[in-house]
C-alpha cells in the first residue's frame, strides 16, 4: 500500500466556518429529510408567494 503524504491547506476562517456549517447540515438526518421533502414539494407545485406566507404570520 502506498504511503499518503500530509498536505496543509490555508483557507480563510470565514470559508472554514462555512465548510463546518455545511458538514453539520449534511450530517443532520432531520434537516436533510426536510431539504429532500422541500424539493419534492417544489416539483409538485406546493409553493406559494412570500407575501402570502408573511400575511399569515
PDB file with one MODEL, atoms N, CA, C and O in Angstrom:
MODEL        1
ATOM      1  N   UNK A   1       0.849  -1.170   0.000  1.00  0.00           N
ATOM      2  CA  UNK A   1       0.000   0.000   0.000  1.00  0.00           C
ATOM      3  C   UNK A   1       0.897   1.235   0.000  1.00  0.00           C
ATOM      4  O   UNK A   1       1.893   1.285   0.721  1.00  0.00           O
ATOM      5  N   UNK A   2       0.543   2.219  -0.802  1.00  0.00           N
ATOM      6  CA  UNK A   2       1.336   3.442  -0.912  1.00  0.00           C
ATOM      7  C   UNK A   2       1.115   4.332   0.304  1.00  0.00           C
ATOM      8  O   UNK A   2       0.016   4.414   0.850  1.00  0.00           O
ATOM      9  N   UNK A   3       2.185   4.990   0.706  1.00  0.00           N
ATOM     10  CA  UNK A   3       2.084   5.931   1.818  1.00  0.00           C
ATOM     11  C   UNK A   3       1.481   7.231   1.319  1.00  0.00           C
ATOM     12  O   UNK A   3       1.847   7.720   0.251  1.00  0.00           O
ATOM     13  N   UNK A   4       0.556   7.793   2.090  1.00  0.00           N
ATOM     14  CA  UNK A   4      -0.021   9.077   1.701  1.00  0.00           C
ATOM     15  C   UNK A   4       0.774  10.191   2.358  1.00  0.00           C
ATOM     16  O   UNK A   4       1.265  10.049   3.478  1.00  0.00           O
ATOM     17  N   UNK A   5       0.892  11.294   1.649  1.00  0.00           N
ATOM     18  CA  UNK A   5       1.608  12.449   2.174  1.00  0.00           C
ATOM     19  C   UNK A   5       0.615  13.416   2.795  1.00  0.00           C
ATOM     20  O   UNK A   5      -0.490  13.606   2.288  1.00  0.00           O
ATOM     21  N   UNK A   6       1.021  14.018   3.887  1.00  0.00           N
ATOM     22  CA  UNK A   6       0.188  15.039   4.522  1.00  0.00           C
ATOM     23  C   UNK A   6       0.349  16.341   3.763  1.00  0.00           C
ATOM     24  O   UNK A   6       1.439  16.666   3.293  1.00  0.00           O
ATOM     25  N   UNK A   7      -0.724  17.074   3.646  1.00  0.00           N
ATOM     26  CA  UNK A   7      -0.681  18.376   2.989  1.00  0.00           C
ATOM     27  C   UNK A   7      -1.382  19.388   3.873  1.00  0.00           C
ATOM     28  O   UNK A   7      -2.295  19.045   4.623  1.00  0.00           O
ATOM     29  N   UNK A   8      -0.960  20.602   3.782  1.00  0.00           N
ATOM     30  CA  UNK A   8      -1.521  21.685   4.565  1.00  0.00           C
ATOM     31  C   UNK A   8      -2.287  22.620   3.638  1.00  0.00           C
ATOM     32  O   UNK A   8      -1.778  23.018   2.591  1.00  0.00           O
ATOM     33  N   UNK A   9      -3.503  22.966   4.021  1.00  0.00           N
ATOM     34  CA  UNK A   9      -4.307  23.898   3.233  1.00  0.00           C
ATOM     35  C   UNK A   9      -4.524  25.162   4.051  1.00  0.00           C
ATOM     36  O   UNK A   9      -4.812  25.103   5.247  1.00  0.00           O
ATOM     37  N   UNK A  10      -4.387  26.275   3.408  1.00  0.00           N
ATOM     38  CA  UNK A  10      -4.576  27.565   4.069  1.00  0.00           C
ATOM     39  C   UNK A  10      -5.820  28.229   3.481  1.00  0.00           C
ATOM     40  O   UNK A  10      -5.814  28.679   2.335  1.00  0.00           O
ATOM     41  N   UNK A  11      -6.893  28.283   4.284  1.00  0.00           N
ATOM     42  CA  UNK A  11      -8.125  28.921   3.822  1.00  0.00           C
ATOM     43  C   UNK A  11      -8.567  29.947   4.865  1.00  0.00           C
ATOM     44  O   UNK A  11      -8.274  29.806   6.052  1.00  0.00           O
ATOM     45  N   UNK A  12      -9.273  30.973   4.410  1.00  0.00           N
ATOM     46  CA  UNK A  12      -9.756  31.986   5.371  1.00  0.00           C
ATOM     47  C   UNK A  12     -10.710  31.365   6.393  1.00  0.00           C
ATOM     48  O   UNK A  12     -11.413  30.397   6.104  1.00  0.00           O
ATOM     49  N   UNK A  13     -10.717  31.940   7.577  1.00  0.00           N
ATOM     50  CA  UNK A  13     -11.576  31.457   8.665  1.00  0.00           C
ATOM     51  C   UNK A  13     -13.041  31.448   8.251  1.00  0.00           C
ATOM     52  O   UNK A  13     -13.777  30.526   8.602  1.00  0.00           O
ATOM     53  N   UNK A  14     -13.473  32.462   7.510  1.00  0.00           N
ATOM     54  CA  UNK A  14     -14.886  32.528   7.097  1.00  0.00           C
ATOM     55  C   UNK A  14     -15.253  31.335   6.221  1.00  0.00           C
ATOM     56  O   UNK A  14     -16.351  30.792   6.345  1.00  0.00           O
ATOM     57  N   UNK A  15     -14.350  30.924   5.341  1.00  0.00           N
ATOM     58  CA  UNK A  15     -14.636  29.763   4.492  1.00  0.00           C
ATOM     59  C   UNK A  15     -14.628  28.476   5.302  1.00  0.00           C
ATOM     60  O   UNK A  15     -15.414  27.567   5.036  1.00  0.00           O
ATOM     61  N   UNK A  16     -13.746  28.395   6.284  1.00  0.00           N
ATOM     62  CA  UNK A  16     -13.718  27.219   7.159  1.00  0.00           C
ATOM     63  C   UNK A  16     -15.024  27.124   7.944  1.00  0.00           C
ATOM     64  O   UNK A  16     -15.580  26.036   8.095  1.00  0.00           O
ATOM     65  N   UNK A  17     -15.513  28.258   8.443  1.00  0.00           N
ATOM     66  CA  UNK A  17     -16.783  28.276   9.177  1.00  0.00           C
ATOM     67  C   UNK A  17     -17.924  27.788   8.286  1.00  0.00           C
ATOM     68  O   UNK A  17     -18.780  27.024   8.732  1.00  0.00           O
ATOM     69  N   UNK A  18     -17.934  28.228   7.033  1.00  0.00           N
ATOM     70  CA  UNK A  18     -18.964  27.788   6.088  1.00  0.00           C
ATOM     71  C   UNK A  18     -18.871  26.292   5.836  1.00  0.00           C
ATOM     72  O   UNK A  18     -19.889  25.603   5.773  1.00  0.00           O
ATOM     73  N   UNK A  19     -17.654  25.793   5.692  1.00  0.00           N
ATOM     74  CA  UNK A  19     -17.450  24.364   5.463  1.00  0.00           C
ATOM     75  C   UNK A  19     -17.938  23.545   6.650  1.00  0.00           C
ATOM     76  O   UNK A  19     -18.596  22.520   6.468  1.00  0.00           O
ATOM     77  N   UNK A  20     -17.627  23.981   7.849  1.00  0.00           N
ATOM     78  CA  UNK A  20     -18.073  23.272   9.056  1.00  0.00           C
ATOM     79  C   UNK A  20     -19.598  23.282   9.141  1.00  0.00           C
ATOM     80  O   UNK A  20     -20.208  22.266   9.474  1.00  0.00           O
ATOM     81  N   UNK A  21     -20.214  24.421   8.842  1.00  0.00           N
ATOM     82  CA  UNK A  21     -21.683  24.507   8.866  1.00  0.00           C
ATOM     83  C   UNK A  21     -22.306  23.565   7.851  1.00  0.00           C
ATOM     84  O   UNK A  21     -23.302  22.901   8.141  1.00  0.00           O
ATOM     85  N   UNK A  22     -21.722  23.507   6.665  1.00  0.00           N
ATOM     86  CA  UNK A  22     -22.219  22.610   5.627  1.00  0.00           C
ATOM     87  C   UNK A  22     -22.107  21.155   6.068  1.00  0.00           C
ATOM     88  O   UNK A  22     -23.029  20.366   5.863  1.00  0.00           O
ATOM     89  N   UNK A  23     -20.986  20.806   6.670  1.00  0.00           N
ATOM     90  CA  UNK A  23     -20.805  19.436   7.142  1.00  0.00           C
ATOM     91  C   UNK A  23     -21.826  19.079   8.220  1.00  0.00           C
ATOM     92  O   UNK A  23     -22.353  17.967   8.236  1.00  0.00           O
ATOM     93  N   UNK A  24     -22.104  20.018   9.117  1.00  0.00           N
ATOM     94  CA  UNK A  24     -23.101  19.766  10.163  1.00  0.00           C
ATOM     95  C   UNK A  24     -24.484  19.558   9.551  1.00  0.00           C
ATOM     96  O   UNK A  24     -25.243  18.701  10.003  1.00  0.00           O
ATOM     97  N   UNK A  25     -24.807  20.335   8.532  1.00  0.00           N
ATOM     98  CA  UNK A  25     -26.095  20.186   7.853  1.00  0.00           C
ATOM     99  C   UNK A  25     -26.188  18.817   7.203  1.00  0.00           C
ATOM    100  O   UNK A  25     -27.198  18.126   7.343  1.00  0.00           O
ATOM    101  N   UNK A  26     -25.139  18.421   6.490  1.00  0.00           N
ATOM    102  CA  UNK A  26     -25.148  17.137   5.794  1.00  0.00           C
ATOM    103  C   UNK A  26     -25.216  15.959   6.760  1.00  0.00           C
ATOM    104  O   UNK A  26     -25.722  14.897   6.397  1.00  0.00           O
ATOM    105  N   UNK A  27     -24.722  16.125   7.969  1.00  0.00           N
ATOM    106  CA  UNK A  27     -24.758  15.060   8.966  1.00  0.00           C
ATOM    107  C   UNK A  27     -26.100  14.970   9.694  1.00  0.00           C
ATOM    108  O   UNK A  27     -26.387  13.957  10.333  1.00  0.00           O
ATOM    109  N   UNK A  28     -26.917  16.011   9.605  1.00  0.00           N
ATOM    110  CA  UNK A  28     -28.186  16.069  10.328  1.00  0.00           C
ATOM    111  C   UNK A  28     -29.280  15.407   9.476  1.00  0.00           C
ATOM    112  O   UNK A  28     -29.748  15.988   8.497  1.00  0.00           O
ATOM    113  N   UNK A  29     -29.674  14.206   9.853  1.00  0.00           N
ATOM    114  CA  UNK A  29     -30.663  13.456   9.068  1.00  0.00           C
ATOM    115  C   UNK A  29     -32.000  14.175   8.975  1.00  0.00           C
ATOM    116  O   UNK A  29     -32.642  14.152   7.924  1.00  0.00           O
ATOM    117  N   UNK A  30     -32.428  14.812  10.056  1.00  0.00           N
ATOM    118  CA  UNK A  30     -33.714  15.518  10.051  1.00  0.00           C
ATOM    119  C   UNK A  30     -33.689  16.665   9.041  1.00  0.00           C
ATOM    120  O   UNK A  30     -34.618  16.817   8.248  1.00  0.00           O
ATOM    121  N   UNK A  31     -32.633  17.464   9.072  1.00  0.00           N
ATOM    122  CA  UNK A  31     -32.528  18.609   8.155  1.00  0.00           C
ATOM    123  C   UNK A  31     -32.453  18.118   6.709  1.00  0.00           C
ATOM    124  O   UNK A  31     -33.092  18.689   5.825  1.00  0.00           O
ATOM    125  N   UNK A  32     -31.680  17.071   6.470  1.00  0.00           N
ATOM    126  CA  UNK A  32     -31.560  16.562   5.103  1.00  0.00           C
ATOM    127  C   UNK A  32     -32.900  16.033   4.591  1.00  0.00           C
ATOM    128  O   UNK A  32     -33.221  16.204   3.415  1.00  0.00           O
ATOM    129  N   UNK A  33     -33.675  15.402   5.450  1.00  0.00           N
ATOM    130  CA  UNK A  33     -35.002  14.922   5.043  1.00  0.00           C
ATOM    131  C   UNK A  33     -35.915  16.099   4.710  1.00  0.00           C
ATOM    132  O   UNK A  33     -36.694  16.028   3.760  1.00  0.00           O
ATOM    133  N   UNK A  34     -35.824  17.181   5.485  1.00  0.00           N
ATOM    134  CA  UNK A  34     -36.636  18.367   5.218  1.00  0.00           C
ATOM    135  C   UNK A  34     -36.249  18.996   3.880  1.00  0.00           C
ATOM    136  O   UNK A  34     -37.118  19.439   3.129  1.00  0.00           O
ATOM    137  N   UNK A  35     -34.959  19.034   3.582  1.00  0.00           N
ATOM    138  CA  UNK A  35     -34.490  19.579   2.298  1.00  0.00           C
ATOM    139  C   UNK A  35     -34.995  18.716   1.150  1.00  0.00           C
ATOM    140  O   UNK A  35     -35.452  19.234   0.131  1.00  0.00           O
ATOM    141  N   UNK A  36     -34.910  17.395   1.316  1.00  0.00           N
ATOM    142  CA  UNK A  36     -35.409  16.472   0.289  1.00  0.00           C
ATOM    143  C   UNK A  36     -36.904  16.678   0.067  1.00  0.00           C
ATOM    144  O   UNK A  36     -37.362  16.749  -1.073  1.00  0.00           O
ATOM    145  N   UNK A  37     -37.664  16.773   1.160  1.00  0.00           N
ATOM    146  CA  UNK A  37     -39.115  16.954   1.058  1.00  0.00           C
ATOM    147  C   UNK A  37     -39.446  18.291   0.396  1.00  0.00           C
ATOM    148  O   UNK A  37     -40.412  18.387  -0.362  1.00  0.00           O
ATOM    149  N   UNK A  38     -38.662  19.307   0.675  1.00  0.00           N
ATOM    150  CA  UNK A  38     -38.882  20.614   0.048  1.00  0.00           C
ATOM    151  C   UNK A  38     -38.735  20.522  -1.463  1.00  0.00           C
ATOM    152  O   UNK A  38     -39.518  21.114  -2.206  1.00  0.00           O
ATOM    153  N   UNK A  39     -37.732  19.781  -1.915  1.00  0.00           N
ATOM    154  CA  UNK A  39     -37.549  19.594  -3.359  1.00  0.00           C
ATOM    155  C   UNK A  39     -38.737  18.891  -3.989  1.00  0.00           C
ATOM    156  O   UNK A  39     -39.168  19.247  -5.086  1.00  0.00           O
ATOM    157  N   UNK A  40     -39.265  17.894  -3.295  1.00  0.00           N
ATOM    158  CA  UNK A  40     -40.445  17.175  -3.784  1.00  0.00           C
ATOM    159  C   UNK A  40     -41.644  18.114  -3.829  1.00  0.00           C
ATOM    160  O   UNK A  40     -42.391  18.114  -4.807  1.00  0.00           O
ATOM    161  N   UNK A  41     -41.833  18.908  -2.788  1.00  0.00           N
ATOM    162  CA  UNK A  41     -42.943  19.865  -2.742  1.00  0.00           C
ATOM    163  C   UNK A  41     -42.859  20.853  -3.902  1.00  0.00           C
ATOM    164  O   UNK A  41     -43.872  21.160  -4.530  1.00  0.00           O
ATOM    165  N   UNK A  42     -41.666  21.348  -4.185  1.00  0.00           N
ATOM    166  CA  UNK A  42     -41.489  22.305  -5.287  1.00  0.00           C
ATOM    167  C   UNK A  42     -41.856  21.647  -6.612  1.00  0.00           C
ATOM    168  O   UNK A  42     -42.562  22.245  -7.424  1.00  0.00           O
ATOM    169  N   UNK A  43     -41.384  20.422  -6.839  1.00  0.00           N
ATOM    170  CA  UNK A  43     -41.705  19.707  -8.076  1.00  0.00           C
ATOM    171  C   UNK A  43     -43.200  19.492  -8.224  1.00  0.00           C
ATOM    172  O   UNK A  43     -43.721  19.499  -9.339  1.00  0.00           O
ATOM    173  N   UNK A  44     -43.900  19.300  -7.098  1.00  0.00           N
ATOM    174  CA  UNK A  44     -45.343  19.051  -7.128  1.00  0.00           C
ATOM    175  C   UNK A  44     -46.166  20.332  -7.092  1.00  0.00           C
ATOM    176  O   UNK A  44     -47.393  20.280  -7.011  1.00  0.00           O
ATOM    177  N   UNK A  45     -45.501  21.472  -7.150  1.00  0.00           N
ATOM    178  CA  UNK A  45     -46.211  22.740  -7.186  1.00  0.00           C
ATOM    179  C   UNK A  45     -46.728  23.214  -5.844  1.00  0.00           C
ATOM    180  O   UNK A  45     -47.562  24.118  -5.794  1.00  0.00           O
ATOM    181  N   UNK A  46     -46.258  22.635  -4.765  1.00  0.00           N
ATOM    182  CA  UNK A  46     -46.693  23.048  -3.434  1.00  0.00           C
ATOM    183  C   UNK A  46     -45.856  24.235  -2.967  1.00  0.00           C
ATOM    184  O   UNK A  46     -45.066  24.131  -2.028  1.00  0.00           O
ATOM    185  N   UNK A  47     -46.046  25.350  -3.636  1.00  0.00           N
ATOM    186  CA  UNK A  47     -45.312  26.577  -3.306  1.00  0.00           C
ATOM    187  C   UNK A  47     -46.295  27.739  -3.220  1.00  0.00           C
ATOM    188  O   UNK A  47     -47.415  27.670  -3.727  1.00  0.00           O
ATOM    189  N   UNK A  48     -45.851  28.796  -2.573  1.00  0.00           N
ATOM    190  CA  UNK A  48     -46.679  29.999  -2.514  1.00  0.00           C
ATOM    191  C   UNK A  48     -45.768  31.218  -2.459  1.00  0.00           C
ATOM    192  O   UNK A  48     -44.579  31.114  -2.160  1.00  0.00           O
ATOM    193  N   UNK A  49     -46.337  32.343  -2.745  1.00  0.00           N
ATOM    194  CA  UNK A  49     -45.560  33.577  -2.748  1.00  0.00           C
ATOM    195  C   UNK A  49     -45.189  33.972  -1.323  1.00  0.00           C
ATOM    196  O   UNK A  49     -45.917  33.689  -0.372  1.00  0.00           O
ATOM    197  N   UNK A  50     -44.045  34.629  -1.198  1.00  0.00           N
ATOM    198  CA  UNK A  50     -43.570  35.056   0.115  1.00  0.00           C
ATOM    199  C   UNK A  50     -44.579  35.974   0.776  1.00  0.00           C
ATOM    200  O   UNK A  50     -44.832  35.857   1.975  1.00  0.00           O
ATOM    201  N   UNK A  51     -45.153  36.876   0.019  1.00  0.00           N
ATOM    202  CA  UNK A  51     -46.136  37.817   0.613  1.00  0.00           C
ATOM    203  C   UNK A  51     -47.309  37.079   1.228  1.00  0.00           C
ATOM    204  O   UNK A  51     -47.784  37.450   2.301  1.00  0.00           O
ATOM    205  N   UNK A  52     -47.781  36.039   0.557  1.00  0.00           N
ATOM    206  CA  UNK A  52     -48.884  35.247   1.111  1.00  0.00           C
ATOM    207  C   UNK A  52     -48.471  34.611   2.434  1.00  0.00           C
ATOM    208  O   UNK A  52     -49.230  34.617   3.404  1.00  0.00           O
ATOM    209  N   UNK A  53     -47.282  34.074   2.460  1.00  0.00           N
ATOM    210  CA  UNK A  53     -46.779  33.453   3.678  1.00  0.00           C
ATOM    211  C   UNK A  53     -46.661  34.471   4.797  1.00  0.00           C
ATOM    212  O   UNK A  53     -47.087  34.205   5.921  1.00  0.00           O
ATOM    213  N   UNK A  54     -46.092  35.625   4.508  1.00  0.00           N
ATOM    214  CA  UNK A  54     -45.894  36.664   5.530  1.00  0.00           C
ATOM    215  C   UNK A  54     -47.215  37.192   6.084  1.00  0.00           C
ATOM    216  O   UNK A  54     -47.301  37.556   7.257  1.00  0.00           O
ATOM    217  N   UNK A  55     -48.243  37.233   5.235  1.00  0.00           N
ATOM    218  CA  UNK A  55     -49.546  37.708   5.698  1.00  0.00           C
ATOM    219  C   UNK A  55     -50.150  36.761   6.728  1.00  0.00           C
ATOM    220  O   UNK A  55     -50.950  37.185   7.562  1.00  0.00           O
ATOM    221  N   UNK A  56     -49.782  35.497   6.680  1.00  0.00           N
ATOM    222  CA  UNK A  56     -50.303  34.518   7.644  1.00  0.00           C
ATOM    223  C   UNK A  56     -49.644  34.633   9.008  1.00  0.00           C
ATOM    224  O   UNK A  56     -50.183  34.156  10.007  1.00  0.00           O
ATOM    225  N   UNK A  57     -48.482  35.262   9.050  1.00  0.00           N
ATOM    226  CA  UNK A  57     -47.754  35.368  10.336  1.00  0.00           C
ATOM    227  C   UNK A  57     -48.362  36.357  11.263  1.00  0.00           C
ATOM    228  O   UNK A  57     -47.864  36.552  12.372  1.00  0.00           O
TER     229      UNK A  57
ENDMDL
END
